[in-house]
Each structure stands twice: as C-alpha cells, then as structure tokens.
Amino acid sequence: MTVLVLGASGFIGPRVVRKLVERGEDVYATDINPLPDIPGVDAGVVRSSRVDITDFEQVTRAIVESQPDRIINLAYLLGGGEGNPHHQMRLNILGMDNCFEAGRLLGVNRIVYASSVAVSGQQSNFGDRDANEDDATHGTSQYAVHKIFNEFQAKMFNENYGMSITGIRPANVTGPDKVRGSVDHVRCVTLPSRGEPVSFPYQEMMRLPIHVEDIAEAFVRVSLADSSESQVYNSGGTPISLGDLAEMVRGYLPDAQISFDNEGGREHSGNYMVDNSRLLTEFELSYPPLQQRVLEIINAVREDEGLPLLG
C-alpha cells in the first residue's frame, strides 16, 4: 500500500513514516521543510518532495507522483500564536481543504488528518466528566477554531462525495524533541534531565500527555484501515497536573529543580478528562504507562547530553 504523508518533517511525521516503513508500506513523504534523517529508516527507502500544502497545484502534483492509496495530513501550524491569523488560516484551513479536494479529484477517498483536543476548549465546559466525540466543541483559540472547521469540512466531503475522511484529536503530545504547542509538560521533564531548573505559573494546571510514539501509532492504524466507524476520534492520554508530573520526575531525578509560582491552576486547564474508548477499542490500541514514557524521555535527553542513563 502506498501512503502519502503531508507534513512529514514535523514532530509526529517522522515517527509515522518510520512505523509505515516498518510495516512494509510504500511511503511518499512531503513537507515544506526537508525530510530529516529518520532513525531506523535507510536512506532512499522513502520517496520525498518539497510541498507547500497551501499551494493546490503542489498538493495535486504530489498525489499524481505518489499515486497513494491513503493520505495522512499532519501539516498544520501549531503554536504559531494569535498574532498571524492570515498565515495560520492559510496553513490550517486552506491547506487542509487542498488536501481534501485534491484527494477527491484524484480518487483518493481515504484520508486521515490531525484535529486536536483543543476543539473541546476548557474542562469547565464539561464539569467533572469525560468529554466524548459527540459533545459540542467549545474551543475559542485561533488554532481550536481552525480545527473545528477542519472537522466540519471533512464531514461535508464525506456526506457530499462519499469519501472516508477521519480525524484524530491528539491530546498534549509529548516527547524529548517537542518545541511547539503545549510544551510545559515537556519542559517539566526535559530541562531537569539536563540538570537545568524550570518554573511554571501553576502547580495544579492539568495536562493530558500522550507520547509521540503512541499518537503516531494511532495515525498509522487508523490510516491503514479501509474505513472507520466514526469520523473523528479522541486520542486521550493520561490526565495529570504539572505538580504531580514534577513528583514523577523527582522519582527519577531527586535533585530536579522544578518550582511553581502558585498552587492553583486547575480552573485554567483545557479539556483533560477525555473518553477515548472508541479509538482504543476499534483499533486495538493501548498506551504504555506515563511513568514509563517519562523515563524514556529522560534517558533520550540524557543520551543526547552525554549523561549517564537511568535504570
């Protein structure tokens, strides 16, 4: 099977490419940036090209060249702030629409794309219960509103043209090399791993981390399926406060210097109670414990820094 991966050079993309190659799939990777060296993937195994997803002709050319059976769209602007709405709209909305329309015109009906947990907005919208995919969306940031529109647009393509476009809503994706988007839960682990201090405004700020390897696996499994029972899936993750995450880190690094300006913060938290049973059940997914993933991140950072690894 041939899979076209748009946005293959970002944080999640290289992991998706590697997992597809490991399964024996033919991968055509595109991004506006060069494809990095991917550990475990031999040079020349993956076809690639430079594609600006906001340019419809470039997207269609990539589909014509790759002749894919599936498209995975991971091209979006994360952490671009609210100050550049035109650029963010072109990438997150026009780019996604280009993917859907080019796929439709060229006969690629199976597309899997990245939505976001941000569409749900604050946890306060749901009280003390898990939000599921049928709940109304309440996101108000530019990024959240763009993802809400992506889901609406995918629904229109599915209903009007009989396509099979499926969205996955990643929660707070974490990993040693994440630098954009929600990164406080990442810095809480990576900076102490280097022996550096770190401080945060709120100790009880809640996050819903999911390791980048786990969300990459979700994208691969959903994309390789011929269809899905739902049009959108919550990735879920492990709900945890930054204070509790700090204690988890100190379990491995007792001298970790992690401080907080205030004890509260839960009332400012985005949606962290999420029902992801549809994704886990339908695609037979399970996530390793967060404590295991935290140790993996610590050791990945320490290996890069030339520091002794932890057991």
Buried (B, 14 or more C-beta within 10 A) or exposed (E): EBBBBBBBBBBBBBBBBBBBBEEEBBBBBBBBEEBEEBEEBEEEEBBBBEBBBBBBEBBBBBBEBBEBBBBBBBBBBBEBEEEEEEEBBBBBBBBBBBBBBBBBEBEBBBBBBBBBBBBBBBBEBBEEEBBBBEBEBBBEBBBBBBBBBBBEBBBEBBEEBEBBBBBBBBBBBBBBEBEEBBBBBBBBBBBBBEEEEBEBEBBBBBBBBBBBBBBBBBBBBBBBBEEBEBBBBBBBBBBBBBBBBBEBBBEBBEEBBBEBEEEEBBEBBBBBBBBBEBBBEBBEBEBEEBEEBBBBBBBBBBEEEEBEEEE
